[in-house]
Amino acid sequence: MKRVAYLFAWLVTAAVLAGACGTQPGGTPQVGNMERESKSIDPKGAQSARAQFKIGAGELNLAGGADQLMEADFSYNVSEWKPKVNYDVSGDTGELMVKQGSAEGGPKR
């Protein structure tokens, strides 16, 4: 009987700890419907540009031949992972940053 009580106490403790893990920050991100977004960046007179891509997970395909500095199609199914695009021009040089959003427990950059 003591063995059954010990096993029961151990199982209850394990269940409580497992349940708590899902409620703490850093848990599994909320997956939703696949969202799609297109983004175009005009070079704004820049003669050259530097680009940085900070993407922790997924697929990245780069190709030349766009009419703009960047023509992108983004797909994501976790709203916090929506890519953020920033572009600034200083003198004749542009700075492009494409950064994947993050969620606690999600892709790290």
Summary of the structure (lengths in Angstrom):
residues: 109
radius of gyration: 22.7
end to end distance: 52.3
largest distance: 81.2
contacts: 249
relative contact order: 0.24
helix: 21%
strand: 32%
